[in-house]
Amino acid sequence: MRFTSIAKLTVLLALVLFFTPFIMVSCSDMGIEEEYTGMQVITRSAEDSPFEGMEEMEKYDNYKNNYWLIGAFALGVVTLVVLFLKHASLLATITSLAATILLVVFRLTFVSFYKLEEV
């Protein structure tokens, strides 16, 4: 019972952290520094980006959804729901492990996914 309470709390905390600054982008040459929450990245709600309208950044206007991050958040929600079911701790473990793997893949592919090596 105690383990389940700790698991519920940690998964809930992980989901809340998606609403805090998740990614920081800075460009020292232009004096630009931006922070984006995980939810802004998932929902593409960073419309006030200082890069908009800049000729140098036109090739980055085609924003792609990062399904690794979307999957990690969705599996986090599934894990939280599953934790409230009785006798489903194995399923909760599997879904939380899968969400963790997706977050690791998100981090490992971040530079290539957003083509930041070209900047």
MARPAZA-721806 format. One record per residue: residue number from 1; x, y, z of N, C-alpha, C, O in turn. Coordinates in nm, 4 decimals, padded with zeros to 6 digits. Atoms other than C-alpha are relative to their C-alpha. Layout:
N
+-----+----------+----------+----------+----------+----------+----------+----------+----------+----------+----------+----------+----------+
|   k |      n.u |      n.v |      n.w |     ca.u |     ca.v |     ca.w |      c.u |      c.v |      c.w |      o.u |      o.v |      o.w |
+-----+----------+----------+----------+----------+----------+----------+----------+----------+----------+----------+----------+----------+
| NUM |        X |        Y |        Z |        X |        Y |        Z |        X |        Y |        Z |        X |        Y |        Z |
...
+-----+----------+----------+----------+----------+----------+----------+----------+----------+----------+----------+----------+----------+
//
This chain:
119
+-----+----------+----------+----------+----------+----------+----------+----------+----------+----------+----------+----------+----------+
|   k |      n.u |      n.v |      n.w |     ca.u |     ca.v |     ca.w |      c.u |      c.v |      c.w |      o.u |      o.v |      o.w |
+-----+----------+----------+----------+----------+----------+----------+----------+----------+----------+----------+----------+----------+
|   1 |  00.0828 | -00.1196 |  00.0000 |  00.0000 |  00.0000 |  00.0000 |  00.0869 |  00.1255 |  00.0000 |  00.0569 |  00.2212 | -00.0715 |
|   2 | -00.0871 | -00.1167 | -00.0089 |  00.2789 |  00.2431 |  00.0864 |  00.0714 |  00.0246 | -00.1334 |  00.0855 |  00.1390 | -00.1766 |
|   3 | -00.0665 | -00.0121 |  00.1295 |  00.4617 |  00.1714 | -00.2415 | -00.0937 |  00.0631 | -00.1027 | -00.0499 |  00.1460 | -00.1825 |
|   4 |  00.0975 | -00.0537 |  00.0949 |  00.1452 |  00.2512 | -00.4387 | -00.0191 |  00.1494 |  00.0205 | -00.0316 |  00.2241 | -00.0765 |
|   5 |  00.0148 | -00.1431 | -00.0276 |  00.1087 |  00.5879 | -00.2662 |  00.1210 |  00.0788 | -00.0506 |  00.1056 |  00.1874 | -00.1065 |
|   6 | -00.1212 | -00.0659 |  00.0492 |  00.4693 |  00.6788 | -00.3467 | -00.0006 |  00.0034 | -00.1521 |  00.0355 |  00.1047 | -00.2120 |
|   7 |  00.0065 |  00.0064 |  00.1462 |  00.4221 |  00.5672 | -00.7072 | -00.0998 |  00.1022 | -00.0551 | -00.0702 |  00.1703 | -00.1533 |
|   8 |  00.0999 | -00.0971 |  00.0437 |  00.1049 |  00.7778 | -00.7439 |  00.0547 |  00.1415 |  00.0097 |  00.0359 |  00.2224 | -00.0811 |
|   9 | -00.0553 | -00.1331 | -00.0222 |  00.2820 |  01.0815 | -00.6028 |  00.1090 |  00.0322 | -00.1019 |  00.1121 |  00.1431 | -00.1553 |
|  10 | -00.1090 | -00.0272 |  00.0935 |  00.5888 |  01.0466 | -00.8258 | -00.0507 |  00.0143 | -00.1443 | -00.0009 |  00.0986 | -00.2189 |
|  11 |  00.0548 | -00.0132 |  00.1355 |  00.3868 |  00.9939 | -01.1445 | -00.0745 |  00.1325 | -00.0134 | -00.0634 |  00.1997 | -00.1159 |
|  12 |  00.0698 | -00.1286 |  00.0020 |  00.1674 |  01.2925 | -01.0580 |  00.1008 |  00.1149 | -00.0074 |  00.0795 |  00.2108 | -00.0816 |
|  13 | -00.1044 | -00.1024 |  00.0038 |  00.4801 |  01.5012 | -00.9944 |  00.0627 |  00.0079 | -00.1399 |  00.0855 |  00.1172 | -00.1917 |
|  14 | -00.0572 |  00.0020 |  00.1348 |  00.6273 |  01.3922 | -01.3294 | -00.0932 |  00.0679 | -00.1002 | -00.0470 |  00.1410 | -00.1878 |
|  15 |  00.0950 | -00.0629 |  00.0909 |  00.3087 |  01.4995 | -01.5082 | -00.0080 |  00.1504 |  00.0228 | -00.0200 |  00.2268 | -00.0729 |
|  16 |  00.0017 | -00.1434 | -00.0318 |  00.3056 |  01.8364 | -01.3283 |  00.1239 |  00.0686 | -00.0570 |  00.1170 |  00.1833 | -00.1010 |
|  17 | -00.1242 | -00.0589 |  00.0505 |  00.6670 |  01.8935 | -01.4351 | -00.0053 |  00.0274 | -00.1507 |  00.0771 |  00.1034 | -00.2015 |
|  18 |  00.0176 | -00.0319 |  00.1408 |  00.5498 |  01.8930 | -01.7984 | -00.0471 |  00.1441 | -00.0183 | -00.0360 |  00.1989 | -00.1279 |
|  19 |  00.0495 | -00.1369 |  00.0067 |  00.4009 |  02.2359 | -01.7177 |  00.1034 |  00.1017 |  00.0483 |  00.0741 |  00.2211 |  00.0550 |
|  20 | -00.1082 | -00.0883 | -00.0429 |  00.7310 |  02.3805 | -01.5935 |  00.1001 |  00.0129 | -00.1148 |  00.0943 | -00.0650 | -00.2099 |
|  21 | -00.0991 | -00.0126 |  00.1087 |  01.0223 |  02.5034 | -01.8099 |  00.0701 | -00.1327 | -00.0262 |  00.1226 | -00.1963 |  00.0652 |
|  22 | -00.0439 |  00.1318 |  00.0412 |  01.1360 |  02.1991 | -02.0028 |  00.1224 |  00.0099 | -00.0906 |  00.2141 | -00.0719 | -00.0831 |
|  23 | -00.1057 | -00.0198 |  00.0980 |  01.3634 |  02.3302 | -02.2765 |  00.0373 |  00.1477 |  00.0007 | -00.0499 |  00.2345 |  00.0048 |
|  24 | -00.0461 | -00.1380 |  00.0110 |  01.5756 |  02.6436 | -02.2907 |  00.0808 |  00.0126 | -00.1291 |  00.1749 | -00.0632 | -00.1529 |
|  25 | -00.0685 | -00.0258 |  00.1261 |  01.6868 |  02.7777 | -02.6271 |  00.0611 |  00.1386 |  00.0102 | -00.0066 |  00.2346 |  00.0470 |
|  26 | -00.0629 | -00.1319 | -00.0037 |  01.9392 |  03.0582 | -02.6460 |  00.0877 |  00.0185 | -00.1229 |  00.1446 | -00.0763 | -00.1772 |
|  27 | -00.0839 | -00.0381 |  00.1126 |  02.1190 |  03.2372 | -02.9220 |  00.0760 |  00.1250 |  00.0428 |  00.0216 |  00.2353 |  00.0402 |
|  28 | -00.0760 | -00.1117 | -00.0556 |  02.3953 |  03.4565 | -02.7848 |  00.0271 |  00.1077 | -00.1042 |  00.0387 |  00.2249 | -00.0683 |
|  29 | -00.0252 | -00.0994 |  00.1038 |  02.4581 |  03.6278 | -03.1207 | -00.1159 |  00.0983 | -00.0145 | -00.0946 |  00.2163 | -00.0420 |
|  30 |  00.1177 | -00.0847 |  00.0158 |  02.1038 |  03.7625 | -03.1327 | -00.0555 |  00.0476 |  00.1336 | -00.1491 |  00.1274 |  00.1364 |
|  31 |  00.0491 | -00.0392 | -00.1323 |  02.0549 |  03.8021 | -02.7572 | -00.1361 | -00.0568 |  00.0322 | -00.2143 |  00.0056 |  00.1040 |
|  32 |  00.1319 |  00.0616 | -00.0195 |  01.7575 |  03.5658 | -02.7576 |  00.0151 | -00.1180 |  00.0958 |  00.1070 | -00.1990 |  00.0832 |
|  33 |  00.0042 |  00.1139 | -00.0909 |  01.6772 |  03.3262 | -02.4756 | -00.1465 | -00.0318 |  00.0270 | -00.2215 |  00.0537 |  00.0742 |
|  34 |  00.1383 |  00.0423 | -00.0151 |  01.3527 |  03.1313 | -02.4629 | -00.0077 | -00.1266 |  00.0832 |  00.0806 | -00.2121 |  00.0760 |
|  35 |  00.0289 |  00.1226 | -00.0739 |  01.2101 |  02.8702 | -02.2266 | -00.1361 | -00.0510 | -00.0450 | -00.2298 |  00.0266 | -00.0642 |
|  36 |  00.1260 |  00.0613 |  00.0403 |  00.9384 |  02.6266 | -02.3285 | -00.0338 | -00.1117 |  00.0973 |  00.0534 | -00.1880 |  00.1388 |
|  37 |  00.0443 |  00.1103 | -00.0844 |  00.7332 |  02.3958 | -02.1109 | -00.0218 | -00.1231 | -00.0878 | -00.0304 | -00.1127 | -00.2101 |
|  38 |  00.0281 |  00.1220 |  00.0744 |  00.6748 |  02.0363 | -02.2103 | -00.1332 |  00.0092 | -00.0723 | -00.1470 | -00.0401 | -00.1842 |
|  39 |  00.1318 | -00.0120 |  00.0628 |  00.3118 |  02.1202 | -02.2819 |  00.0040 |  00.0936 | -00.1203 | -00.0680 |  00.0708 | -00.2175 |
|  40 | -00.0134 | -00.0871 |  00.1163 |  00.4115 |  02.4059 | -02.5145 |  00.0610 | -00.0768 | -00.1169 |  00.0216 | -00.0573 | -00.2319 |
|  41 | -00.0618 |  00.0793 |  00.1061 |  00.6300 |  02.1628 | -02.7080 | -00.1011 | -00.0996 | -00.0567 | -00.1076 | -00.1200 | -00.1779 |
|  42 |  00.0987 |  00.0984 |  00.0450 |  00.3522 |  01.9034 | -02.7222 | -00.1118 |  00.0664 | -00.0802 | -00.1506 |  00.0166 | -00.1859 |
|  43 |  00.1161 | -00.0636 |  00.0629 |  00.0726 |  02.1453 | -02.8154 |  00.0368 |  00.1050 | -00.1034 | -00.0512 |  00.1634 | -00.1665 |
|  44 | -00.0491 | -00.0993 |  00.0948 |  00.2885 |  02.3742 | -03.0315 | -00.0570 |  00.1373 |  00.0293 | -00.0933 |  00.2099 | -00.0632 |
|  45 |  00.0607 | -00.1272 | -00.0372 |  00.1623 |  02.6762 | -02.8373 |  00.1026 |  00.1089 |  00.0248 |  00.0728 |  00.2058 |  00.0948 |
|  46 | -00.1028 | -00.1029 | -00.0151 |  00.4855 |  02.8755 | -02.8516 | -00.0058 |  00.0936 | -00.1201 |  00.0923 |  00.1090 | -00.1928 |
|  47 |  00.0223 | -00.0836 |  00.1178 |  00.3413 |  03.1153 | -03.1095 |  00.0770 |  00.1312 |  00.0057 |  00.1007 |  00.1934 | -00.0979 |
|  48 | -00.0667 | -00.1281 | -00.0137 |  00.5244 |  03.4175 | -02.9707 |  00.1519 | -00.0135 | -00.0087 |  00.2248 |  00.0641 |  00.0532 |
|  49 | -00.1433 |  00.0242 |  00.0135 |  00.8667 |  03.2834 | -03.0682 |  00.0680 |  00.1201 | -00.0643 |  00.0170 |  00.1747 | -00.1622 |
|  50 | -00.0703 | -00.1142 |  00.0597 |  01.1189 |  03.5594 | -03.1389 |  00.0602 | -00.0334 | -00.1362 |  00.1039 |  00.0567 | -00.2078 |
|  51 | -00.0574 |  00.0402 |  00.1266 |  01.2395 |  03.3585 | -03.4381 | -00.0947 |  00.0222 | -00.1172 | -00.0518 |  00.0185 | -00.2325 |
|  52 |  00.0962 | -00.0162 |  00.1082 |  00.9214 |  03.4198 | -03.6361 |  00.0316 |  00.1251 | -00.0812 |  00.0603 |  00.2312 | -00.0258 |
|  53 | -00.0236 | -00.1137 |  00.0876 |  00.9710 |  03.6447 | -03.9346 |  00.1467 |  00.0259 | -00.0309 |  00.1774 |  00.1145 | -00.1106 |
|  54 | -00.1418 | -00.0205 |  00.0257 |  01.3487 |  03.6180 | -03.9316 |  00.0407 | -00.0857 | -00.1192 |  00.0155 | -00.2061 | -00.1207 |
|  55 | -00.0346 |  00.0718 |  00.1225 |  01.4854 |  03.5207 | -04.2711 |  00.0914 | -00.1186 |  00.0266 |  00.0785 | -00.2223 | -00.0386 |
|  56 | -00.0942 |  00.1072 | -00.0285 |  01.7633 |  03.3085 | -04.1213 | -00.0690 | -00.1245 |  00.0553 | -00.0163 | -00.2351 |  00.0439 |
|  57 |  00.0669 |  00.1106 | -00.0671 |  01.5113 |  03.0911 | -03.9398 | -00.1181 | -00.0537 | -00.0800 | -00.1931 | -00.1367 | -00.0286 |
|  58 |  00.1168 |  00.0421 |  00.0777 |  01.2575 |  03.0396 | -04.2209 | -00.0088 | -00.1506 | -00.0171 | -00.1187 | -00.2061 | -00.0192 |
|  59 |  00.0054 |  00.1443 |  00.0206 |  01.3576 |  02.6772 | -04.2709 | -00.0463 | -00.0756 |  00.1242 | -00.0755 | -00.1949 |  00.1166 |
|  60 |  00.0449 |  00.0650 | -00.1231 |  01.2593 |  02.6048 | -03.9092 | -00.1468 |  00.0304 |  00.0306 | -00.1974 | -00.0079 |  00.1361 |
|  61 |  00.1404 | -00.0338 | -00.0229 |  00.9040 |  02.7377 | -03.9477 | -00.0904 | -00.1218 | -00.0059 | -00.1977 | -00.1209 |  00.0543 |
|  62 |  00.0811 |  00.1210 |  00.0096 |  00.7726 |  02.3903 | -04.0338 |  00.0219 | -00.0839 |  00.1247 |  00.1050 | -00.1747 |  00.1255 |
|  63 | -00.0143 |  00.0672 | -00.1282 |  00.7355 |  02.2692 | -03.6776 | -00.0570 | -00.1405 | -00.0083 | -00.1666 | -00.1606 | -00.0605 |
|  64 |  00.0462 |  00.1387 |  00.0009 |  00.7067 |  01.8930 | -03.6354 | -00.0406 | -00.0401 |  00.1419 |  00.0218 |  00.0021 |  00.2393 |
|  65 |  00.0368 |  00.0548 | -00.1305 |  00.5260 |  01.7174 | -03.3523 |  00.1050 | -00.1001 |  00.0427 |  00.1505 | -00.1816 | -00.0377 |
|  66 | -00.0954 |  00.0977 | -00.0521 |  00.7649 |  01.5254 | -03.1317 | -00.0801 | -00.1083 |  00.0709 | -00.1224 | -00.0918 |  00.1853 |
|  67 |  00.0851 |  00.1060 | -00.0529 |  00.5797 |  01.1999 | -03.0782 |  00.0636 | -00.0736 |  00.1171 | -00.0075 | -00.1387 |  00.1935 |
|  68 | -00.0641 |  00.0605 | -00.1180 |  00.8384 |  01.0741 | -02.8267 | -00.0516 |  00.0691 |  00.1259 | -00.0832 |  00.0027 |  00.2246 |
|  69 |  00.0450 | -00.0759 | -00.1164 |  00.7331 |  01.3509 | -02.5875 | -00.1501 | -00.0164 |  00.0217 | -00.1956 | -00.0287 |  00.1354 |
|  70 |  00.1446 |  00.0209 | -00.0109 |  00.3625 |  01.3133 | -02.6622 | -00.0285 | -00.1376 |  00.0599 | -00.1144 | -00.1513 |  00.1470 |
|  71 |  00.0172 |  00.1356 | -00.0526 |  00.3892 |  00.9383 | -02.5969 |  00.0377 | -00.0108 |  00.1462 | -00.0294 | -00.0798 |  00.2229 |
|  72 | -00.0422 |  00.0039 | -00.1405 |  00.5766 |  00.9917 | -02.2705 | -00.1065 |  00.0603 |  00.0901 | -00.1361 |  00.0056 |  00.1964 |
|  73 |  00.1047 | -00.0622 | -00.0806 |  00.3070 |  01.2273 | -02.1414 | -00.1241 | -00.0888 |  00.0052 | -00.1835 | -00.1073 |  00.1115 |
|  74 |  00.1195 |  00.0870 |  00.0051 |  00.0249 |  00.9973 | -02.2557 |  00.0198 | -00.1239 |  00.0873 | -00.0715 | -00.1645 |  00.1591 |
|  75 | -00.0257 |  00.1171 | -00.0843 |  00.1893 |  00.6963 | -02.0902 |  00.0040 |  00.0372 |  00.1476 | -00.0310 | -00.0443 |  00.2329 |
|  76 |  00.0045 | -00.0470 | -00.1388 |  00.2309 |  00.9023 | -01.7731 | -00.1428 |  00.0089 |  00.0512 | -00.1717 | -00.0297 |  00.1645 |
|  77 |  00.1421 | -00.0070 | -00.0369 | -00.1430 |  00.9694 | -01.7691 | -00.0567 | -00.1403 |  00.0169 | -00.1293 | -00.1669 |  00.1126 |
|  78 |  00.0469 |  00.1391 | -00.0094 | -00.2134 |  00.5997 | -01.8358 |  00.0524 | -00.0638 |  00.1288 | -00.0216 | -00.1340 |  00.1977 |
|  79 | -00.0580 |  00.0561 | -00.1226 |  00.0226 |  00.5035 | -01.5523 | -00.0750 |  00.0497 |  00.1223 | -00.1053 | -00.0286 |  00.2123 |
|  80 |  00.0723 | -00.0553 | -00.1149 | -00.1551 |  00.7380 | -01.3108 | -00.1378 | -00.0634 |  00.0136 | -00.1809 | -00.0951 |  00.1244 |
|  81 |  00.1328 |  00.0632 | -00.0037 | -00.4946 |  00.5929 | -01.4049 |  00.0120 | -00.1454 |  00.0456 | -00.0662 | -00.1918 |  00.1286 |
|  82 | -00.0180 |  00.1418 | -00.0332 | -00.3665 |  00.2344 | -01.3808 |  00.0352 | -00.0175 |  00.1473 | -00.0034 | -00.1174 |  00.2080 |
|  83 | -00.0377 |  00.0112 | -00.1412 | -00.2214 |  00.3004 | -01.0339 | -00.1205 |  00.0019 |  00.0930 | -00.1128 | -00.0470 |  00.2057 |
|  84 |  00.1199 | -00.0017 | -00.0831 | -00.5724 |  00.3600 | -00.9041 | -00.0810 | -00.1289 | -00.0106 | -00.1769 | -00.1482 |  00.0642 |
|  85 |  00.0662 |  00.1294 |  00.0110 | -00.6817 |  00.0136 | -01.0178 |  00.0662 | -00.0987 |  00.0969 |  00.1873 | -00.0932 |  00.1182 |
|  86 | -00.0555 |  00.1007 | -00.0902 | -00.6364 | -00.2723 | -00.7745 |  00.0679 | -00.1098 | -00.0811 |  00.0204 | -00.1471 | -00.1884 |
|  87 | -00.0754 |  00.1103 |  00.0605 | -00.3839 | -00.5427 | -00.8654 |  00.0504 |  00.0310 | -00.1407 |  00.0554 | -00.0569 | -00.2267 |
|  88 | -00.0501 | -00.0371 |  00.1321 | -00.2463 | -00.3495 | -01.1605 |  00.1403 |  00.0590 |  00.0094 |  00.1813 |  00.1363 | -00.0772 |
|  89 | -00.1323 | -00.0596 | -00.0181 |  00.0997 | -00.2670 | -01.0283 |  00.0976 | -00.0422 | -00.1101 |  00.1851 |  00.0361 | -00.1469 |
|  90 | -00.0876 |  00.0430 |  00.1087 |  00.2720 | -00.4731 | -01.3000 | -00.0242 |  00.0847 | -00.1244 |  00.0710 |  00.1272 | -00.1899 |
|  91 |  00.0337 | -00.0826 |  00.1156 |  00.0885 | -00.2812 | -01.5728 |  00.0496 |  00.1432 |  00.0200 |  00.1002 |  00.2047 | -00.0738 |
|  92 | -00.0492 | -00.1352 | -00.0304 |  00.1732 |  00.0502 | -01.4020 |  00.1518 |  00.0062 | -00.0141 |  00.2058 |  00.1055 | -00.0630 |
|  93 | -00.1453 |  00.0057 |  00.0137 |  00.5383 | -00.0534 | -01.3877 |  00.0406 | -00.0003 | -00.1468 |  00.1344 |  00.0691 | -00.1859 |
|  94 | -00.0315 |  00.0092 |  00.1428 |  00.5405 | -00.1401 | -01.7573 | -00.0245 |  00.1345 | -00.0694 |  00.0586 |  00.1796 | -00.1483 |
|  95 |  00.0303 | -00.1268 |  00.0666 |  00.3723 |  00.1849 | -01.8642 |  00.0944 |  00.1114 |  00.0450 |  00.1340 |  00.1952 | -00.0360 |
|  96 | -00.0932 | -00.1031 | -00.0459 |  00.5961 |  00.4011 | -01.6452 |  00.1401 | -00.0232 | -00.0560 |  00.2110 |  00.0725 | -00.0870 |
|  97 | -00.1292 |  00.0308 |  00.0609 |  00.9054 |  00.2221 | -01.7751 |  00.0003 |  00.0421 | -00.1471 |  00.0987 |  00.0978 | -00.1956 |
|  98 |  00.0102 | -00.0409 |  00.1405 |  00.7866 |  00.2787 | -02.1328 |  00.0049 |  00.1524 | -00.0126 |  00.0690 |  00.2047 | -00.1037 |
|  99 | -00.0034 | -00.1467 |  00.0022 |  00.7280 |  00.6493 | -02.0570 |  00.1419 |  00.0507 |  00.0248 |  00.1857 |  00.1464 | -00.0390 |
| 100 | -00.1378 | -00.0388 | -00.0288 |  01.0786 |  00.6757 | -01.9120 |  00.0882 | -00.0229 | -00.1220 |  00.1728 |  00.0605 | -00.1542 |
| 101 | -00.0781 |  00.0293 |  00.1209 |  01.2258 |  00.5122 | -02.2219 | -00.0285 |  00.1043 | -00.1083 |  00.0633 |  00.1489 | -00.1772 |
| 102 |  00.0340 | -00.1019 |  00.0992 |  01.0375 |  00.7570 | -02.4445 |  00.0640 |  00.1342 |  00.0331 |  00.1062 |  00.2058 | -00.0577 |
| 103 | -00.0669 | -00.1243 | -00.0390 |  01.1765 |  01.0511 | -02.2442 |  00.1490 | -00.0061 | -00.0297 |  00.2080 |  00.0933 | -00.0721 |
| 104 | -00.1427 |  00.0161 |  00.0307 |  01.5289 |  00.9142 | -02.2829 |  00.0217 |  00.0108 | -00.1515 |  00.1161 |  00.0762 | -00.1959 |
| 105 | -00.0116 | -00.0089 |  00.1462 |  01.4760 |  00.8707 | -02.6592 | -00.0214 |  00.1438 | -00.0452 |  00.0485 |  00.1918 | -00.1344 |
| 106 |  00.0233 | -00.1416 |  00.0306 |  01.3349 |  01.2255 | -02.6739 |  00.1278 |  00.0795 |  00.0206 |  00.1659 |  00.1597 | -00.0647 |
| 107 | -00.1229 | -00.0741 | -00.0300 |  01.6512 |  01.3572 | -02.5112 |  00.1131 | -00.0369 | -00.0963 |  00.1871 |  00.0507 | -00.1412 |
| 108 | -00.1075 |  00.0444 |  00.0875 |  01.8853 |  01.1489 | -02.7265 | -00.0179 |  00.0464 | -00.1449 |  00.0803 |  00.0641 | -00.2170 |
| 109 |  00.0264 | -00.0384 |  00.1383 |  01.7168 |  01.2533 | -03.0518 | -00.0344 |  00.1479 | -00.0155 | -00.0674 |  00.1922 | -00.1255 |
| 110 |  00.0427 | -00.1399 |  00.0015 |  01.6469 |  01.6172 | -02.9613 |  00.0743 |  00.0822 | -00.1049 |  00.0107 |  00.1518 | -00.1841 |
| 111 | -00.0806 | -00.0815 |  00.0913 |  01.9334 |  01.7745 | -03.1598 | -00.0278 | -00.0373 | -00.1451 | -00.0465 |  00.0506 | -00.2292 |
| 112 |  00.0240 |  00.0403 |  00.1391 |  01.8787 |  01.5681 | -03.4736 | -00.1458 |  00.0220 | -00.0415 | -00.1727 |  00.0559 | -00.1567 |
| 113 |  00.1412 | -00.0155 |  00.0333 |  01.4976 |  01.5866 | -03.4554 | -00.0305 |  00.1432 | -00.0425 | -00.1019 |  00.1656 | -00.1403 |
| 114 |  00.0248 | -00.1406 |  00.0299 |  01.4970 |  01.9677 | -03.4537 |  00.1082 |  00.0606 | -00.0895 |  00.1107 |  00.1817 | -00.1114 |
| 115 | -00.1068 | -00.0424 |  00.0915 |  01.8015 |  01.9855 | -03.6862 |  00.0826 |  00.1142 |  00.0581 |  00.1140 |  00.2107 | -00.0116 |
| 116 | -00.0769 | -00.1042 | -00.0670 |  01.9955 |  02.1926 | -03.4349 |  00.1475 | -00.0039 | -00.0344 |  00.2195 |  00.0929 | -00.0098 |
| 117 | -00.1403 |  00.0064 |  00.0395 |  02.3292 |  02.0716 | -03.5652 |  00.0276 |  00.0911 | -00.1191 |  00.1435 |  00.1215 | -00.1475 |
| 118 | -00.0153 | -00.0884 |  00.1142 |  02.2675 |  02.2953 | -03.8687 |  00.0042 |  00.1467 |  00.0406 |  00.0377 |  00.2326 | -00.0410 |
| 119 |  00.0087 | -00.1392 | -00.0452 |  02.2298 |  02.6104 | -03.6598 |  00.1377 |  00.0537 |  00.0281 |  00.1519 |  00.1695 |  00.0673 |
+-----+----------+----------+----------+----------+----------+----------+----------+----------+----------+----------+----------+----------+
//
